[in-house]
Amino acid sequence: MTNSNSAYSVKFEQTRKKFGSLVALDRLSLQIPRGSVYGFIGPNGAGKTTAMRILVGISKPTSGTIKVLDADDVKDVRHLIGYLPEEKGLYKRMRVIDYIVYFGRLNGMRKRDAIAKAKALLADFQLSTWEKEKCQALSKGMGQKVQLMATLIHDPILMVLDEPFSGLDPVNVEVVRSIILNKVKENATVILSTHIMEQAESLCDAVVLINKGQAVLEGPIEEIRKGDVVSVDHDGDVSVFDGLRGVVSVKQIGRAATLEVDPDCDLQTLLKAICERTKVTQFNANSASLHEIFIREVGGSGATPETATHA
Amino acid sequence: MLNRLYSVWLIAQRDWVEATSTKMFWLGALLMPVVTLILAIFAMFAVTVASTSVTVGSYYVIDRSEGIGLDIRNEILRTDLSTFVRAVSERKPNSDDEAILTEIHEATQTTAMPDLIESFLEFLEHPQPDLTIASRDTLAERFSIWWQNNKNTIIKLAPSVSFARYEEILTPNLSEQELISRLKAGKILGYFIIPEGFVNSNENAKFITETILKQDLANWYENFATRVIQNKKFAESNISRETALWLLQRASFQTSKAVEPARDSGTTTSSTSGDTEDATKEVTVWETVGEFAPAVYQYILWFLVFIGATILMTNTVEEKSTKLVEVLLSDLDSVQLMDGKLLGSALTLLTVVGLWIFLISLPILLGSKIVVAFFPQIGEFLQSGALSSIFNPLFVINFVIFFVLGFAFYGYSLSALGSVCSNIREAQMMATPINLVAIVPLILMVPIALDKTGTIPTIMSYIPPFTPFVMMNIVAEVAWINYLLILAWMTACTLGVRWLAKKIYTKGILLENKPAGIKGLVRLVGRAN
């Protein structure tokens, strides 16, 4: 266990990773609060998996530092971390329970304790009847649950989950969500990467948007989404918004206009100014969805996030 | 430290359990000894069958000389007769024997063998087929009639007589055209042409056959022809047969083996000829087999190291492709993972070796008497002392040491190569140079066994990829100081390979594309983690 009770589970400081001439991670600096769900979002090849591999000690940074659970060397706290990689494989000829127990023992658990914990997890995941089956008999979703159990068996206080929802049906997505939230209730920190913005939005306390190895946006979800879009229903045409302070762009369809505004724009002053020019029937200050933010920030690179329907 | 070792053990244990818990493993492991056993039984059976049922091949002799062909035929007859009479004299007569066999046996007890054979020859050289045994007075006469009518019995009693394999066609004046057509039809093995003046001219006789690779008939006939011509030349030079035989006698050396002299009460005795005999013993076939034990160890070592290292490489590629390795590496160091996998494979191989040793020991465990009853050769083998040569502690300990070092050397190398590949095919391509290098000691196994202290084995014993295999073959001939030096050098090289393999493995296992050849690997080693 760690000695310190620092507020942060993970601290990246100017962390850089190069593969030959390719910069996979470019001076990433961020702090991940203890007991939070933290999302790594970004397009494919952005550097999320590289950051996660560095975080769990599989890969070492080319420069910069990383502190995990207050340890300078991840190896010292490896037994406190649970890692679920993006591509999930199983030892096909191993029995389900043996597979879970094996990873428990690799993380220092005694065999008896590991068996007991594995059985409890199988019950939680409603897979008790599969306990003695070989892994090759499992469906993809079940296999993924077994992988997650192997990640959870030693009760890690930091969980690093690379695309934990990919390939899961909606029921199992909910199972995994509840597992994650329960771990957070136990003051564990969960770091996950996802392409599904709705998942990140509903689950994460904070996110970092990584693009081309750089953190382009980072912070609590509410901060990131804070109202920078205003919808206005009015009687006039689009010209009524001309020259208004704080308005960046306007789109109008019929009587409904969508205004992109500066984050510092005072909405009361804006409403007053519009009312002076036209009759306003409705005024809503919306938060932008994570999906919209993603498109806005990395749209130029041709990347698109997935929607929840893809899950 | 203990935790690290425990993790290595867990990896090894899992791999061992997985490998040995399949039917295929046990089938594969049993296959080699079972196939060897089946081949051995088949060989014994084939030898027995071959000795009892040989297809007789015919030949013809065109004799243009002054009767040399007939002389050769008589010489063959003399030899066959001698073989047969000797066989009858050496066997115990039994109640089921024909009367003539008993008579011959009794005659051999009272008459000198050459005289008896000469008396038989007198009638056999001029056969009278229309007579019956009952009508004849002397044993020689009766025997000559029996000889002509009981070929199968003769072959049974003396399997090495010539007509068990070859039979001369005695039809006179067959034309070459006729003989060639018989040859083409496969009715005869070949025919001989003995030229005119064969004894004194330098002209070669001829042997005409369809199968030029089958020279045994020609060699056999040539031996008799040589003997006949020599006899004739000796006669012309007035040299008696006895003198001739004495002149032709070859020097002969009986190979013997030095044995540890018995030590009694510390007294020293002077050396006598008797002492020399005590200090040596005749070398048996099985002891000669025992001398090749190091080469057999070398072959088994090579086989195990390569099968194991290749399995290790395959597992690495598989775990990489299923991304399982990523989960493992979040719990362990790459070197722990490599060590564990190496140990697991080694345990699997040792299980195979254990099974083989068990199967080999099975005859002894079952009770050698029962086994020997069925396979007398096994009895001879067990009593020969070859077993102690094969299980010589020096070989066994050396085998274990160089199995560990050799397997680690090749196992780490192939694991590292496997780590940079995305599929088995790529891995096999990458491993080709290593496989080519490793096959060298296997090719040179026999030459090294025959000259263990030569320059080639000495140099090869210091080249790490060859060291384990060569050392297995030459260990008994290496001085202790050299042995220790080689051991230290091999250990250092193996640790070096482990370090290098770790560098490649750590980076290679996470690569999506394999690096291009040797250059790519060097870049990978040089690159930071």
Contacts between the chains, C-beta under 8 A, distances in Angstrom:
chain1	res1	chain2	res2	distance
A	19	B	527	7.9
A	20	B	523	7.5
A	20	B	527	7.3
A	53	B	326	7.7
A	53	B	510	7.0
A	56	B	330	4.3
A	57	B	329	7.9
A	57	B	330	6.7
A	58	B	326	6.4
A	58	B	329	4.7
A	58	B	330	5.8
A	58	B	510	6.7
A	59	B	510	6.5
A	59	B	529	6.7
A	60	B	528	7.1
A	60	B	529	3.6
A	62	B	528	5.6
A	75	B	333	7.2
A	78	B	330	7.0
A	78	B	331	6.2
A	79	B	331	7.8
A	81	B	330	6.8
A	83	B	326	7.7
A	83	B	327	6.4
A	83	B	330	3.8
A	84	B	327	7.7
A	85	B	323	5.5
A	85	B	326	4.3
A	85	B	327	6.1
A	85	B	330	7.9
A	86	B	323	7.7
A	87	B	322	7.8
A	87	B	323	3.9
A	87	B	326	7.7
A	88	B	323	6.8
A	89	B	319	7.6
A	89	B	321	7.9
A	89	B	322	2.9
A	89	B	323	4.8
A	89	B	324	4.2
A	89	B	327	7.9
A	90	B	322	7.5
A	90	B	324	7.2
A	91	B	14	7.7
A	91	B	18	6.8
A	91	B	324	6.8
A	93	B	18	5.8
A	93	B	21	7.5
A	93	B	22	7.3
A	94	B	14	7.8
A	94	B	18	6.8
A	102	B	10	7.2
A	102	B	14	6.0
A	103	B	327	7.2
A	103	B	331	7.1
A	105	B	10	5.7
A	106	B	7	6.0
A	106	B	10	5.8
A	106	B	11	7.9
A	106	B	328	7.5
A	106	B	331	4.7
A	106	B	332	6.8
A	107	B	331	5.9
A	108	B	3	6.8
A	147	B	327	7.7
A	150	B	327	7.2
A	151	B	327	7.9
A	160	B	330	7.9
